[in-house]
Amino acid sequence: MIEIKNVTKKYGDKTAISNISFNVNDGEIFAFIGHNGAGKTTLIKSIVGIHDFDEGDILINGKSIKTNSIECKKEMAFVPDNPELYENMKAIDFINFMCDMYEISQETREINIKKYAKLFEIENNLNDTINSFSHGMKQKIALISALAHDPKVLIMDEPFVGLDPKAVFDVKEIMNEMIKEGKIIFFSTHILDVAEKLCSRVAIIKKGELVKVGSMEEIKGDKSLEKVFLELEK
């Protein structure tokens, strides 16, 4: 479970997120939506331990990201909206580097790298340097690096941006398989029809404040998620 408890993050005099609280349960795909600048990425980077925050706490399976960050990070994988990779490395070397960080055995990494590289149709590019890749190819390398260590919690910021239609389908299939195993998927997206079909629960943030959180059916009722979101943005 991810427990977000009264989290506030400021940049100088500006409050980026204010008193945010909600939980994400095991076996759940959870969407986090809001307009550009609403505070989505700030909260996500706080959850994964990239940003510190001023008030509150975030627990990953009962452990605080503030006081036990290494143990929390061992259970998580993070895929940012703009893949931040070592551009001069070969793709396979970068993936293996990430596996080393998580102390993944040679046998396990070989199985998982082969599985996901084949799925994303990138197995013939693993020995190419990352700086030769398109944004979509880099996103696939980031995804493989995240999935290779079989995380209990997968955090993604706009994961579908730059991916081709088949890769989008494959990522959705992976997400559905993960939640069958009781794992957690938490992601932000602007593709609201995908969130509506894929997610069991959703939170909506506006100007740094949480305005709605609940099951998809509770939030949208007999409307579309897109319509609910646009009404809240007025």
C-alpha positions as CSV (number, residue, x, y, z in Angstrom):
1,M,0.0,0.0,0.0
2,I,1.0,3.6,-0.7
3,E,-0.1,5.9,2.1
4,I,0.1,9.6,1.4
5,K,-0.5,11.6,4.6
6,N,-1.0,15.3,4.6
7,V,1.8,16.0,2.3
8,T,2.8,19.6,1.5
9,K,5.6,20.7,-0.7
10,K,6.8,24.3,-1.2
11,Y,9.3,25.9,-3.5
12,G,10.2,29.1,-1.7
13,D,6.9,31.0,-1.2
14,K,5.0,28.9,-3.7
15,T,3.0,25.9,-2.4
16,A,3.2,23.2,-5.1
17,I,1.0,20.7,-3.3
18,S,-1.0,21.3,-0.2
19,N,-2.1,18.8,2.5
20,I,-2.5,15.9,0.1
21,S,-3.8,12.6,1.6
22,F,-5.0,9.4,-0.1
23,N,-4.1,5.7,-0.2
24,V,-3.3,3.4,-3.1
25,N,-4.1,-0.2,-2.4
26,D,-2.5,-3.5,-3.3
27,G,-3.8,-4.9,-6.6
28,E,-4.9,-1.5,-7.8
29,I,-4.3,0.6,-10.9
30,F,-4.6,4.2,-9.7
31,A,-4.8,7.2,-12.0
32,F,-3.5,10.6,-10.9
33,I,-4.8,13.4,-13.2
34,G,-4.7,17.2,-13.4
35,H,-3.8,20.0,-15.7
36,N,-0.2,21.0,-16.4
37,G,1.4,22.6,-13.4
38,A,-1.3,21.1,-11.0
39,G,1.3,19.3,-8.9
40,K,1.2,15.8,-10.3
41,T,4.9,15.4,-11.0
42,T,5.8,17.1,-7.7
43,L,3.8,14.5,-5.7
44,I,5.1,11.6,-7.8
45,K,8.7,12.7,-7.3
46,S,8.0,13.0,-3.6
47,I,6.6,9.4,-3.5
48,V,9.7,8.0,-5.1
49,G,12.1,9.9,-3.0
50,I,13.5,12.4,-5.5
51,H,11.9,15.4,-3.8
52,D,11.8,16.0,-0.1
53,F,8.6,17.6,1.2
54,D,7.8,20.1,4.0
55,E,5.0,18.4,5.9
56,G,3.4,15.0,6.2
57,D,4.7,11.6,5.3
58,I,4.5,8.9,2.6
59,L,4.6,5.3,3.4
60,I,5.5,2.4,1.0
61,N,4.2,-0.8,2.4
62,G,4.4,0.6,5.9
63,K,7.9,2.2,5.6
64,S,8.4,6.0,5.4
65,I,10.2,7.4,2.4
66,K,11.5,10.1,4.7
67,T,13.2,7.8,7.2
68,N,13.7,4.5,5.3
69,S,14.2,5.7,1.7
70,I,16.5,2.8,0.6
71,E,14.1,0.1,1.7
72,C,11.2,1.9,0.1
73,K,13.0,2.3,-3.2
74,K,13.9,-1.4,-3.3
75,E,10.2,-2.1,-3.6
76,M,9.5,0.5,-6.3
77,A,10.3,1.3,-9.9
78,F,9.8,4.8,-11.4
79,V,9.3,5.7,-15.1
80,P,9.4,9.5,-15.6
81,D,7.7,11.3,-18.4
82,N,11.0,12.3,-19.9
83,P,13.4,9.2,-19.7
84,E,16.6,10.4,-18.0
85,L,19.1,7.8,-19.3
86,Y,22.8,7.7,-19.7
87,E,22.9,8.7,-23.3
88,N,26.4,7.4,-24.2
89,M,25.7,3.9,-22.8
90,K,24.5,1.0,-24.8
91,A,20.9,0.1,-24.0
92,I,21.8,-3.3,-22.6
93,D,24.5,-1.8,-20.4
94,F,22.1,0.7,-19.0
95,I,19.5,-2.0,-18.2
96,N,22.2,-4.2,-16.6
97,F,23.4,-1.2,-14.6
98,M,19.8,-0.8,-13.2
99,C,19.7,-4.5,-12.5
100,D,23.0,-4.2,-10.6
101,M,21.5,-1.4,-8.5
102,Y,18.6,-3.7,-7.5
103,E,21.0,-6.7,-7.0
104,I,19.1,-8.8,-9.5
105,S,20.6,-12.2,-10.3
106,Q,22.0,-12.9,-13.7
107,E,19.5,-15.6,-14.4
108,T,16.5,-13.4,-13.5
109,R,17.7,-10.4,-15.4
110,E,18.3,-12.4,-18.5
111,I,14.8,-13.9,-18.4
112,N,13.2,-10.5,-17.8
113,I,15.3,-8.5,-20.3
114,K,14.6,-11.0,-23.0
115,K,10.9,-11.1,-22.2
116,Y,10.4,-7.3,-22.3
117,A,12.8,-6.6,-25.1
118,K,10.9,-9.0,-27.3
119,L,7.6,-7.7,-26.2
120,F,8.6,-4.1,-27.1
121,E,10.3,-5.3,-30.3
122,I,13.6,-3.8,-29.3
123,E,15.8,-6.9,-28.9
124,N,17.8,-6.0,-32.0
125,N,18.6,-2.5,-30.7
126,L,20.0,-3.4,-27.3
127,N,23.6,-3.0,-28.4
128,D,22.9,0.4,-29.8
129,T,23.8,3.6,-27.9
130,I,20.9,5.3,-26.2
131,N,21.7,8.7,-27.9
132,S,20.7,7.2,-31.2
133,F,17.1,6.4,-30.0
134,S,13.9,8.2,-30.5
135,H,11.9,9.4,-27.5
136,G,9.7,6.3,-27.8
137,M,12.6,3.9,-27.9
138,K,14.1,5.6,-24.8
139,Q,10.7,5.2,-23.1
140,K,10.9,1.5,-23.9
141,I,14.4,1.2,-22.3
142,A,13.1,3.0,-19.2
143,L,10.2,0.6,-19.0
144,I,12.4,-2.5,-19.4
145,S,14.8,-1.2,-16.8
146,A,11.9,-0.7,-14.4
147,L,10.3,-4.0,-15.0
148,A,13.4,-6.1,-15.0
149,H,13.6,-6.2,-11.2
150,D,9.9,-7.2,-10.8
151,P,8.8,-4.2,-8.6
152,K,6.0,-4.5,-6.1
153,V,5.1,-0.8,-6.8
154,L,5.3,0.7,-10.3
155,I,5.1,4.5,-10.4
156,M,4.8,6.2,-13.9
157,D,4.5,9.8,-15.0
158,E,2.8,10.0,-18.4
159,P,3.9,6.5,-19.4
160,F,2.2,6.4,-22.8
161,V,3.8,9.6,-24.2
162,G,5.9,8.8,-27.3
163,L,4.9,5.1,-27.4
164,D,3.5,3.5,-30.6
165,P,0.0,2.0,-30.4
166,K,1.4,-1.6,-30.0
167,A,3.6,-0.5,-27.1
168,V,0.7,1.3,-25.4
169,F,-1.3,-1.9,-25.7
170,D,1.6,-3.9,-24.3
171,V,2.1,-1.6,-21.3
172,K,-1.6,-1.9,-20.5
173,E,-1.4,-5.6,-20.6
174,I,1.7,-5.6,-18.3
175,M,-0.2,-3.4,-15.9
176,N,-3.2,-5.7,-15.8
177,E,-0.9,-8.7,-15.2
178,M,0.9,-7.0,-12.3
179,I,-2.3,-6.2,-10.4
180,K,-3.4,-9.8,-10.7
181,E,-0.3,-10.5,-8.6
182,G,-1.3,-8.0,-6.0
183,K,1.1,-5.3,-7.1
184,I,0.4,-1.5,-7.3
185,I,0.4,0.7,-10.4
186,F,0.2,4.4,-9.8
187,F,0.5,6.7,-12.8
188,S,-0.3,10.2,-14.1
189,T,-1.8,10.7,-17.5
190,H,-3.6,13.2,-19.8
191,I,-5.1,10.4,-21.8
192,L,-8.3,10.3,-19.8
193,D,-10.2,7.6,-21.8
194,V,-7.3,5.2,-21.1
195,A,-7.4,6.0,-17.4
196,E,-11.2,5.5,-17.4
197,K,-11.0,2.1,-18.9
198,L,-7.9,0.9,-17.1
199,C,-8.1,2.2,-13.6
200,S,-10.1,1.1,-10.6
201,R,-9.5,4.4,-8.7
202,V,-8.6,8.0,-9.5
203,A,-7.4,11.2,-7.8
204,I,-7.8,14.6,-9.4
205,I,-5.5,17.5,-8.4
206,K,-6.1,21.2,-9.1
207,K,-3.6,24.0,-8.3
208,G,-1.8,21.7,-5.8
209,E,-4.9,20.6,-3.9
210,L,-6.8,17.3,-4.1
211,V,-10.3,17.9,-5.3
212,K,-11.6,14.4,-5.8
213,V,-10.5,10.9,-5.0
214,G,-12.4,7.6,-5.1
215,S,-13.4,4.7,-7.3
216,M,-13.8,5.4,-11.0
217,E,-17.5,4.9,-10.8
218,E,-17.8,7.2,-7.8
219,I,-15.9,10.0,-9.5
220,K,-17.5,9.9,-12.9
221,G,-21.0,8.6,-12.2
222,D,-22.9,8.5,-15.5
223,K,-20.5,10.9,-17.1
224,S,-17.2,10.3,-18.8
225,L,-14.0,11.0,-16.8
226,E,-13.1,13.6,-19.4
227,K,-16.3,15.5,-18.8
228,V,-15.9,15.4,-15.0
229,F,-12.4,16.7,-15.3
230,L,-13.3,19.5,-17.6
231,E,-16.1,20.6,-15.3
232,L,-13.7,20.7,-12.4
233,E,-11.2,22.8,-14.4
234,K,-13.7,25.6,-15.0
